[in-house]
Amino acid sequence: MKANQANHARRSRSREHLTAPEIKKFLEAAKTATRNPARDYCMMLLMYQHGLRVSELTSLRLSDIDLVERTINVSRLKNSISGTHPLFTGEVRAIRDWLAVREEMNPDADTLFASEQRRPLSRATVNLIVSAIAEAAGLGALSVHPHMLRHSAGYALVNKGFNLRVIQTHLGHSRLENMARYTALDHSRLKNLF
């Protein structure tokens, strides 16, 4: 039953990424839409800007973050290539804000993100958080899901003019063929072709 619902949801989506204005609305909503805005905004920002899968996000450890060097160690899954990324715009502050809240919670695990029960977050919880933020942002009709943030990162980087090899490295894809889904261009970029 759940598999049929998931397949129907995929077929009914018009696309698998959010546009730049939609991402902006989504991230703004993440700052206020949930019971733990510091954590949830930080998670959504990292997921989007580093193209993280849910499992990659939930497995991040405190030791993966270096605020002095301003880096994050991304351990990719699904035979993807892991690596160290620089922390991008807004991430250091978002991480610091979350770490201040996290310290008060005193979680039982060394994962970067923890639940209100002081345990590592589950995939299901992240899915619920993404859905709540999407609703608050007025994006509920798009059936936003966590992996959409990864696709949105690829789409955004293509539309900013980055080379596919750079995007491949950033997202950790082992094969260039996996990049095809990100090559949908923002139609406004086609205006001045001729």
DRENVEX-550418 format. One record per atom (N, C-alpha, C, CB): residue in one letter; x, z, y negated. Coordinates in pm, whole numbers, padded with zeros to 5 digits, always signed. Glycine has a CB too. Layout:
AXZY ...
***
This chain:
M+00082+00000+00120 M+00000+00000+00000 M+00086+00000-00126 M-00093+00121+00000 K+00189+00092-00132 K+00275+00098-00249 K+00355-00030-00267 K+00369+00216-00239 A+00399-00090-00156 A+00474-00216-00164 A+00387-00326-00223 A+00526-00258-00025 N+00260-00333-00183 N+00170-00434-00239 N+00148-00411-00388 N+00035-00432-00166 Q+00134-00285-00429 Q+00117-00254-00572 Q+00241-00294-00650 Q+00088-00105-00592 A+00359-00267-00596 A+00484-00303-00664 A+00496-00454-00677 A+00605-00246-00588 N+00463-00528-00569 N+00470-00675-00576 N+00371-00730-00677 N+00443-00736-00438 H+00250-00672-00682 H+00150-00716-00780 H+00199-00689-00923 H+00015-00645-00755 A+00259-00572-00944 A+00311-00537-01078 A+00419-00635-01120 A+00366-00393-01080 R+00508-00673-01027 R+00614-00770-01060 R+00555-00905-01097 R+00711-00785-00942 R+00454-00948-01022 R+00393-01079-01050 R+00320-01079-01184 R+00295-01118-00938 S+00262-00964-01221 S+00183-00959-01343 S+00268-00943-01469 S+00085-00847-01336 R+00396-00910-01455 R+00483-00898-01572 R+00518-01036-01623 R+00612-00819-01538 S+00515-01051-01754 S+00549-01180-01811 S+00700-01200-01815 S+00491-01193-01951 R+00777-01091-01816 R+00923-01100-01818 R+00983-00969-01771 R+00974-01135-01959 E+01111-00972-01744 E+01179-00854-01690 E+01274-00789-01789 E+01255-00893-01565 H+01259-00817-01918 H+01344-00756-02019 H+01262-00724-02143 H+01463-00849-02055 L+01317-00639-02227 L+01258-00611-02357 L+01340-00685-02463 L+01254-00457-02386 T+01273-00730-02566 T+01342-00796-02677 T+01407-00690-02766 T+01243-00886-02760 A+01490-00733-02858 A+01557-00640-02950 A+01457-00553-03026 A+01645-00717-03049 P+01350-00609-03084 P+01253-00523-03155 P+01183-00424-03060 P+01147-00608-03225 E+01158-00467-02936 E+01094-00378-02839 E+01188-00264-02798 E+01051-00457-02715 I+01316-00296-02779 I+01414-00192-02746 I+01423-00092-02860 I+01554-00255-02719 K+01422-00141-02982 K+01429-00051-03098 K+01310+00045-03097 K+01431-00131-03231 K+01190-00006-03073 K+01070+00079-03066 K+01080+00178-02950 K+00943-00009-03050 F+01128+00130-02837 F+01141+00213-02718 F+01237+00329-02743 F+01189+00129-02599 L+01354+00301-02799 L+01452+00406-02823 L+01405+00504-02930 L+01586+00344-02865 E+01335+00455-03030 E+01279+00544-03133 E+01176+00638-03070 E+01213+00462-03247 A+01091+00583-02984 A+00990+00665-02917 A+01054+00770-02826 A+00895+00576-02835 A+01169+00736-02767 A+01238+00830-02677 A+01280+00958-02749 A+01360+00764-02616 K+01292+00951-02881 K+01335+01069-02959 K+01224+01173-02973 K+01381+01025-03096 T+01099+01134-02943 T+00988+01228-02967 T+00881+01228-02858 T+00923+01195-03098 A+00886+01135-02763 A+00773+01112-02672 A+00763+01209-02554 A+00782+00975-02619 T+00867+01285-02527 T+00868+01368-02406 T+00897+01514-02440 T+00972+01315-02305 R+00891+01597-02338 R+00918+01741-02358 R+01066+01770-02379 R+00867+01821-02238 N+01152+01677-02339 N+01295+01697-02356 N+01356+01575-02426 N+01365+01722-02219 P+01330+01560-02556 P+01374+01439-02626 P+01526+01422-02632 P+01320+01439-02765 A+01603+01530-02641 A+01749+01515-02646 A+01801+01451-02517 A+01817+01653-02669 R+01753+01502-02405 R+01795+01446-02275 R+01745+01303-02259 R+01744+01534-02159 D+01617+01283-02287 D+01556+01154-02255 D+01604+01043-02347 D+01406+01166-02263 Y+01627+01073-02474 Y+01685+00972-02563 Y+01826+00936-02517 Y+01687+01023-02711 C+01905+01037-02483 C+02041+01013-02436 C+02040+00926-02310 C+02113+01146-02408 M+01951+00958-02217 M+01942+00879-02093 M+01906+00734-02122 M+01838+00940-01997 M+01805+00713-02205 M+01759+00577-02233 M+01866+00497-02306 M+01630+00581-02315 L+01936+00561-02399 L+02042+00493-02472 L+02154+00450-02378 L+02098+00583-02584 L+02197+00541-02290 L+02304+00508-02195 L+02258+00401-02096 L+02349+00634-02119 M+02134+00414-02047 M+02084+00314-01952 M+02085+00175-02013 M+01943+00350-01905 Y+02038+00167-02137 Y+02031+00036-02203 Y+02170-00015-02239 Y+01944+00046-02330 Q+02249+00063-02310 Q+02375+00011-02362 Q+02481-00012-02255 Q+02430+00106-02465 H+02466+00052-02140 H+02562+00029-02030 H+02499-00044-01912 H+02621+00162-01983 G+02372-00081-01925 G+02305-00152-01818 G+02303-00073-01689 G+02371-00286-01795 L+02275+00056-01697 L+02279+00142-01579 L+02153+00127-01494 L+02296+00287-01620 R+02173+00125-01364 R+02062+00139-01270 R+02021+00287-01269 R+02102+00088-01125 V+01901+00316-01222 V+01854+00454-01219 V+01950+00542-01138 V+01712+00462-01159 S+01990+00495-01021 S+02079+00575-00936 S+02215+00596-01001 S+02096+00508-00799 E+02261+00498-01078 E+02388+00515-01149 E+02374+00620-01259 E+02435+00380-01210 L+02260+00621-01325 L+02233+00721-01429 L+02225+00861-01370 L+02104+00687-01503 T+02145+00876-01265 T+02123+01010-01210 T+02246+01065-01138 T+02006+01007-01113 S+02341+00979-01103 S+02463+01028-01037 S+02578+01053-01135 S+02507+00930-00931 L+02556+01028-01265 L+02661+01058-01363 L+02694+01207-01360 L+02617+01015-01506 R+02822+01237-01363 R+02870+01376-01365 R+02924+01408-01504 R+02981+01399-01256 L+02931+01535-01533 L+02990+01577-01660 L+03131+01520-01675 L+02993+01731-01671 S+03205+01515-01565 S+03343+01464-01567 S+03350+01314-01596 S+03411+01494-01435 D+03238+01243-01589 D+03238+01100-01619 D+03239+01073-01770 D+03116+01033-01556 I+03214+01175-01849 I+03208+01161-01993 I+03333+01221-02055 I+03081+01227-02050 D+03399+01146-02143 D+03513+01196-02218 D+03485+01176-02365 D+03647+01125-02175 L+03440+01282-02431 L+03404+01271-02572 L+03525+01259-02663 L+03321+01390-02614 V+03641+01305-02618 V+03763+01291-02696 V+03808+01145-02698 V+03875+01382-02640 E+03815+01086-02579 E+03854+00945-02568 E+03738+00850-02597 E+03909+00916-02428 R+03617+00906-02602 R+03495+00830-02628 R+03472+00723-02519 R+03502+00763-02768 T+03472+00771-02394 T+03452+00682-02280 T+03352+00741-02182 T+03586+00654-02209 I+03298+00652-02099 I+03211+00691-01989 I+03257+00615-01866 I+03059+00662-02022 N+03272+00688-01756 N+03309+00626-01629 N+03180+00586-01558 N+03397+00721-01541 V+03163+00456-01536 V+03041+00405-01473 V+03073+00369-01328 V+02985+00281-01550 S+03014+00444-01235 S+03029+00416-01092 S+02911+00330-01050 S+03037+00549-01007 R+02936+00201-01034 R+02832+00105-01000 R+02795+00113-00853 R+02876-00037-01036 L+02673+00074-00824 L+02622+00069-00687 L+02596-00076-00650 L+02493+00154-00672 K+02544-00099-00530 K+02507-00232-00481 K+02623-00332-00486 K+02391-00286-00562 N+02739-00288-00442 N+02859-00373-00438 N+02899-00427-00575 N+02837-00488-00344 S+02862-00356-00679 S+02900-00395-00814 S+03035-00332-00848 S+02792-00353-00917 I+03093-00378-00959 I+03227-00334-00997 I+03217-00218-01096 I+03307-00451-01059 S+03276-00106-01059 S+03277+00013-01144 S+03384-00001-01251 S+03302+00141-01060 G+03374+00082-01355 G+03476+00078-01459 G+03451+00182-01567 G+03482-00059-01521 T+03544+00189-01659 T+03534+00279-01772 T+03489+00198-01892 T+03668+00352-01799 H+03384+00246-01959 H+03330+00180-02078 H+03358+00265-02200 H+03178+00155-02063 P+03375+00203-02315 P+03377+00282-02438 P+03236+00333-02466 P+03430+00197-02559 L+03226+00445-02534 L+03095+00491-02579 L+03060+00413-02705 L+03094+00646-02605 F+02937+00364-02710 F+02894+00277-02819 F+02818+00353-02927 F+02808+00164-02764 T+02771+00280-03024 T+02702+00335-03140 T+02595+00438-03100 T+02638+00224-03219 G+02607+00556-03157 G+02507+00660-03138 G+02522+00742-03011 G+02375+00601-03139 E+02607+00700-02919 E+02612+00767-02789 E+02682+00903-02794 E+02682+00680-02690 V+02789+00915-02871 V+02861+01042-02876 V+02767+01150-02930 V+02989+01031-02965 R+02697+01119-03037 R+02604+01218-03094 R+02491+01251-02996 R+02545+01166-03227 A+02435+01148-02932 A+02326+01172-02837 A+02374+01259-02721 A+02271+01038-02784 I+02494+01234-02672 I+02549+01314-02562 I+02572+01458-02607 I+02682+01252-02511 R+02630+01474-02726 R+02653+01611-02778 R+02521+01687-02794 R+02729+01606-02913 D+02421+01619-02850 D+02290+01683-02867 D+02233+01728-02732 D+02191+01587-02936 W+02244+01640-02633 W+02193+01675-02500 W+02276+01787-02437 W+02193+01552-02409 L+02408+01781-02449 L+02493+01883-02387 L+02464+02023-02444 L+02641+01849-02407 A+02427+02031-02572 A+02391+02160-02632 A+02265+02216-02565 A+02369+02145-02785 V+02167+02129-02540 V+02044+02171-02471 V+02076+02205-02326 V+01936+02060-02479 R+02156+02120-02262 R+02192+02140-02121 R+02261+02274-02100 R+02283+02025-02073 E+02349+02310-02192 E+02423+02437-02179 E+02327+02555-02177 E+02524+02452-02293 E+02224+02551-02259 E+02125+02659-02260 E+02046+02665-02129 E+02028+02641-02378 M+02025+02548-02067 M+01952+02542-01940 M+02033+02601-01825 M+01912+02398-01908 N+02167+02589-01834 N+02257+02634-01729 N+02217+02579-01592 N+02260+02786-01725 P+02222+02444-01577 P+02180+02382-01450 P+02265+02423-01330 P+02182+02232-01463 D+02208+02403-01212 D+02275+02437-01087 D+02370+02326-01038 D+02173+02466-00981 A+02374+02214-01108 A+02454+02100-01062 A+02547+02053-01172 A+02363+01984-01015 D+02647+01973-01134 D+02739+01920-01235 D+02699+01779-01280 D+02881+01918-01181 T+02576+01736-01246 T+02529+01607-01295 T+02509+01617-01445 T+02397+01564-01223 L+02530+01507-01514 L+02513+01505-01659 L+02370+01539-01697 L+02551+01368-01716 F+02274+01482-01624 F+02133+01503-01658 F+02067+01594-01554 F+02059+01369-01667 A+01987+01688-01604 A+01921+01784-01516 A+01774+01795-01554 A+01989+01922-01524 S+01696+01837-01457 S+01552+01857-01478 S+01527+01995-01538 S+01474+01842-01345 E+01403+02020-01573 E+01366+02152-01625 E+01382+02260-01518 E+01221+02150-01678 Q+01386+02217-01392 Q+01409+02311-01282 Q+01558+02333-01258 Q+01342+02260-01153 R+01642+02278-01348 R+01788+02295-01346 R+01855+02222-01229 R+01822+02442-01340 R+01787+02119-01177 R+01842+02039-01067 R+01867+01895-01116 R+01747+02039-00944 P+01943+01816-01041 P+01962+01675-01080 P+01828+01603-01088 P+02055+01604-00979 L+01818+01509-01179 L+01694+01433-01192 L+01676+01338-01075 L+01694+01354-01324 S+01552+01317-01037 S+01521+01220-00931 S+01487+01085-00993 S+01402+01271-00844 R+01492+00982-00911 R+01452+00847-00956 R+01307+00848-01003 R+01471+00743-00842 A+01221+00918-00930 A+01079+00923-00964 A+01058+00985-01102 A+01000+01001-00858 T+01133+01089-01132 T+01120+01154-01263 T+01163+01059-01374 T+01204+01283-01268 V+01273+00986-01352 V+01319+00890-01453 V+01214+00781-01472 V+01455+00827-01412 N+01152+00735-01364 N+01044+00636-01376 N+00930+00688-01463 N+00991+00598-01237 L+00890+00812-01441 L+00782+00872-01521 L+00822+00884-01668 L+00745+01010-01465 I+00945+00921-01693 I+00993+00934-01831 I+00991+00798-01901 I+01136+00994-01834 V+01040+00695-01833 V+01041+00560-01891 V+00898+00515-01922 V+01108+00459-01794 S+00806+00539-01830 S+00667+00500-01853 S+00606+00573-01972 S+00584+00527-01728 A+00633+00702-01983 A+00580+00781-02095 A+00635+00732-02228 A+00613+00930-02076 I+00763+00700-02231 I+00825+00650-02354 I+00768+00514-02390 I+00978+00642-02339 A+00753+00427-02289 A+00697+00293-02314 A+00556+00303-02372 A+00695+00210-02184 E+00475+00392-02317 E+00339+00412-02369 E+00344+00458-02514 E+00262+00516-02283 A+00428+00556-02543 A+00440+00608-02679 A+00489+00502-02776 A+00534+00727-02682 A+00567+00406-02726 A+00621+00299-02811 A+00523+00183-02826 A+00751+00248-02753 G+00408+00192-02759 G+00311+00083-02764 G+00348-00034-02675 G+00296+00035-02906 L+00429-00007-02573 L+00477-00112-02483 L+00420-00098-02342 L+00629-00109-02476 G+00315-00019-02326 G+00258+00008-02194 G+00213-00117-02121 G+00144+00101-02207 A+00164-00216-02194 A+00114-00339-02131 A+00226-00420-02065 A+00043-00425-02234 L+00351-00390-02098 L+00463-00465-02040 L+00510-00407-01907 L+00579-00466-02138 S+00447-00300-01859 S+00488-00236-01733 S+00637-00207-01731 S+00449-00324-01614 V+00685-00142-01835 V+00828-00113-01848 V+00872-00021-01735 V+00860-00049-01985 H+00984-00056-01674 H+01043+00024-01567 H+01192+00039-01595 H+01019-00042-01427 P+01260+00135-01533 P+01400+00160-01566 P+01491+00038-01553 P+01451+00269-01479 H+01473-00043-01450 H+01564-00157-01431 H+01548-00261-01543 H+01539-00223-01295 M+01435-00256-01610 M+01413-00346-01723 M+01515-00320-01834 M+01270-00329-01777 L+01562-00196-01846 L+01663-00166-01947 L+01795-00234-01914 L+01683-00013-01959 R+01828-00242-01786 R+01950-00313-01744 R+01937-00462-01778 R+01975-00295-01591 H+01822-00521-01745 H+01800-00662-01778 H+01801-00683-01929 H+01667-00711-01719 S+01747-00587-02003 S+01743-00598-02149 S+01884-00598-02207 S+01662-00483-02209 A+01974-00521-02147 A+02113-00520-02192 A+02175-00658-02175 A+02196-00415-02115 G+02156-00718-02057 G+02210-00852-02034 G+02151-00955-02129 G+02184-00895-01890 Y+02021-00950-02146 Y+01952-01041-02237 Y+02004-01026-02380 Y+01800-01015-02233 A+02020-00902-02426 A+02068-00876-02562 A+02210-00929-02581 A+02064-00725-02593 L+02296-00907-02482 L+02435-00952-02494 L+02445-01104-02495 L+02519-00895-02379 V+02364-01172-02413 V+02362-01318-02416 V+02318-01367-02554 V+02268-01374-02306 N+02215-01305-02607 N+02161-01349-02736 N+02249-01311-02854 N+02024-01293-02755 K+02344-01221-02833 K+02444-01190-02937 K+02563-01285-02926 K+02491-01043-02925 G+02560-01372-02825 G+02664-01474-02813 G+02785-01433-02730 G+02710-01512-02946 F+02776-01324-02654 F+02889-01284-02571 F+02908-01378-02453 F+02870-01140-02522 N+03031-01398-02416 N+03069-01480-02302 N+03012-01418-02174 N+03225-01494-02294 L+02967-01504-02081 L+02908-01454-01957 L+03005-01369-01876 L+02859-01570-01872 R+03134-01401-01882 R+03233-01320-01808 R+03242-01178-01865 R+03373-01386-01813 V+03231-01165-01996 V+03232-01033-02060 V+03109-00954-02015 V+03236-01046-02216 I+02995-01021-02016 I+02870-00955-01975 I+02877-00917-01828 I+02748-01047-02001 Q+02933-01006-01747 Q+02948-00979-01604 Q+03031-00853-01583 Q+03014-01099-01533 T+03141-00840-01657 T+03227-00722-01645 T+03152-00597-01692 T+03356-00740-01727 H+03083-00608-01804 H+03012-00492-01859 H+02904-00441-01763 H+02948-00529-01994 L+02830-00533-01702 L+02722-00493-01611 L+02770-00471-01467 L+02614-00599-01612 G+02896-00505-01440 G+02954-00477-01310 G+02917-00575-01200 G+02914-00343-01267 H+02865-00693-01237 H+02829-00791-01134 H+02954-00847-01067 H+02745-00905-01195 S+02951-00853-00934 S+03066-00907-00862 S+03065-01059-00861 S+03067-00854-00718 R+02947-01120-00881 R+02938-01266-00879 R+02869-01316-01006 R+02861-01315-00753 L+02921-01424-01061 L+02865-01481-01184 L+02723-01532-01162 L+02954-01595-01234 E+02690-01574-01039 E+02555-01625-01010 E+02447-01521-01041 E+02545-01668-00863 N+02483-01393-01031 N+02386-01286-01058 N+02349-01277-01205 N+02442-01154-01012 M+02416-01355-01289 M+02393-01348-01433 M+02280-01439-01480 M+02519-01383-01506 A+02229-01524-01394 A+02131-01625-01435 A+02010-01566-01505 A+02086-01704-01315 R+01963-01451-01457 R+01842-01391-01516 R+01859-01351-01661 R+01801-01270-01436 Y+01983-01333-01706 Y+02006-01289-01843 Y+02017-01404-01943 Y+02131-01205-01849 T+02017-01525-01893 T+02045-01637-01982 T+01923-01690-02055 T+02107-01747-01905 A+01809-01625-02043 A+01691-01663-02122 A+01722-01634-02268 A+01563-01586-02075 L+01714-01736-02350 L+01748-01719-02491 L+01628-01678-02573 L+01807-01846-02547 D+01654-01601-02675 D+01554-01571-02777 D+01521-01705-02842 D+01606-01463-02883 H+01394-01741-02843 H+01353-01873-02892 H+01394-01898-03037 H+01203-01888-02881 S+01410-01794-03116 S+01453-01813-03255 S+01594-01871-03264 S+01446-01681-03331 R+01675-01854-03157 R+01810-01911-03158 R+01808-02063-03139 R+01894-01847-03048 L+01695-02118-03098 L+01687-02262-03073 L+01647-02341-03198 L+01590-02290-02961 K+01608-02273-03304 K+01556-02340-03424 K+01651-02443-03483 K+01525-02238-03528 N+01777-02413-03491 N+01871-02499-03563 N+01964-02578-03471 N+01953-02415-03657 L+01917-02611-03352 L+02002-02688-03261 L+02033-02827-03314 L+01936-02699-03126 F+01933-02892-03377 F+01953-03029-03425 F+01918-03040-03572 F+01868-03127-03345 
***
